[in-house]
Amino acid sequence: MGSRSQSRKRSSSRKAKKGGEGRGSISGGAVRTLNLDLVGEGDEEGGGGGGRLVRNMFWLVLVGWLATVGFAGMLYSSTTLQRGLVFLHFVVWPLPTSLYTHLDYTFGESAVGKYSIENVGVESGEGNILLKGFKLRPPLERGEGGGGGNTIIFFHGNAASRALSWRKTHVKLLADAGATVYAFDLRGYGDVEGTPTEEGVTEDARTIFDHVRRAEAGKSIFVYGHSLGTAIASALVNSVCKNPECIGPGKKPAISGIMLDSPFVNATFAALHHPSTLLIRLAVPYADQIIRNSLEIKFPSDEYLGRVDVPLTIIQGLQDKEINIEKAGGLVLVESVRKRREKRRGEPAKEVKIKVYERTGHENVHENSRFLKDINAALTEGNSNERRSKIINAAAVEYDF
């Protein structure tokens, strides 16, 4: 009996052990399964984080692309938006309240004693818009010499006004070449009312020219433009010159010379290569063609300048980030104008020149050490007796303004 009882106990003990081992193995399996599940959830979370990042990037790119395409559509269907971005007349600085009434605000006290400064107002257009500007006469020791017979009409670029500090410096350097300089804000700029358009600013430029021609009778008139002002200057030349020689009353050149600082070939070329349109050109299919077909503002400077024989001096810096000198700027413009003039005349257009400055950008050409020398050379060529004699002898037409 005892042995049987012990045998049963040993058997029960073995079964208990087996059962315990079985339960233990189930428990261990459950733990292992739980661990595997946890790892699996972690993997899903990690994969979900990466997935969310990809999805977020996708939506960000999509929204950015849609916004770019939408803006491009608005830009090239809205004349108002185009004009705003080209002229930037809504950028007002310095504040315009004192530009016309305070000479010291415009130039600073130190300049008043050295230069003869006078505010000038001219009415333009049917709306009688008062164009406001100034006349800066050179220092007497320079102005009384041979250079005193020159007058330069200065057209600044887009945004702000004639009172920007570096623009004032620009004008003073032109006066240092011995010329009387007129600088105006056209409609929509500075303290001048109105909204600029291609036709409107061309009309303003012509109004200013007519005023200067009367006020500076007998003097040689030169036209100088910077950036967008180069397009306005070119449009003025097209308006004034009724014959290639640009002969005015008395068989004298109406415009003796053109000087363009950081110019562009035409508005289309400028838009196609300007940094502000880069994203649109990358994101929108056929963007180049859309720009060509829908840009309302043209300013075809190369066409205008190719129709006349007036001496042309182009100045631009190699570091110009606004207007690419090789794709849309001075190098392209000078080649186009030369070809147009040579095709029309059948002889080389030697009066078309370009001066390229290294380490010079879009707004500091006048700071280059060669600038004043090149301006003096342009004034001298415009007044050269050889050229005047050639023009007078070749001119078959006279006209009144």
C-alpha positions, 0 to 999 in steps of 0.5 A: 500500500505504501508503495502504491501510495508513493507511486501515485504521489510520484505520478501526480508530481510528474503530472503536476510538473508537466502541467506546470511546464505546460502552463509555463510554456504557454505563459512564456509564449504569451510573453513572447507574443506580447513582446513581438506585438509590442515590437510590431506596434513600434515598427508601425509607429516608426513607419507611420512617422516616416509615412507622415513625413513623406505625406506632409512633404507631398502636401507641402510641395503640392500646396506650394505648386498650386499656389505658384500656378495660381499666382502665375495665372493671376499675374498673367491675366491681371494687368493691374498685378503686372503693372504693380510688379513691374513699376513697384510704385507702391513702395514709397520711401522716403516718405513723400511729404517733404520731397517737393518743399524741402531741398535740405530733405532731398539733398542734405545741407552739405550739398546746398552750398556746392550745387545749385538746386531748384525744385521743378514742377511740370503738368503732364497728361489730360489729368494735369498730373503734376510731375515733381522733380529737381534741377541740379546745376554743377559746381561752378568750377566745373559748370563754367567750363566746356561741359556747362553746355550739357543737360542730362534728363535722369530717369530712375528705376522702379520703386521709391523715389528721386530722394533715395540716398544712392539716387541722389549720389548718382545724380550728383556724379552726373552733375560732376561731369559738368552737366545740369541734371533734371531728375523727376518722379513720374506718375505714381512715384514719390509725391506724384499722383496717378498710377504708372502705365507704359503709355503714361510714363512715356507721356510723362517723359515726353512732357519733361523733355519738352520742358527741358528743351525750352528751359535749356535752349541752346544746350545739348540734351542727353538722356540717362536711365537706370534699370526701368528708367532705361526703358523709359529713356528708350521710349522717350527717344522713340517719341522724340526722334522723327528721323534716324538722325533725331534732328530737331529745330535749327538742324540740331540734334534733339537728343545728343546722346543716350546713356543706359545704366543696367538696362534690359532688352525688353520687358519680356526678356527681363521677365524671362530671366528675372529671379522673381519669376524663377519659381514660376518658370520651374513649376508651370509648364510652358511658363516661358511661352505664357510669359511671352504671350500674356505680358501686357507691358512691352518696353521694346528698348532694342527696337526703339534704339535700333531706329535712330542713330543717336550715340548710345553708351551702355554701362552695366556690372557683371555682378548684376543680380536683377538683370542678367547681363548675358541673357537679358541685359547690356550684352544682348541689348548692344548686339541687338541695337548694332544689328538693327542699325547696321542692317538699316544703314549698311555700315557699322554702328560704331556709336553704340558702345558698352562699358562692363564693370567687374565687381559691380552690381545693379545699383552701384554702377555709379560708384565704380572708379571708371564711371565719371570718365565714361560719362565724360566720354559719352558727353564728348562724343555726343558733342563731337563736331564730326558727328554734328557735321555728318548729321546736319549734312545727312538730314533731309527733314526738320520738324517742330515739337 
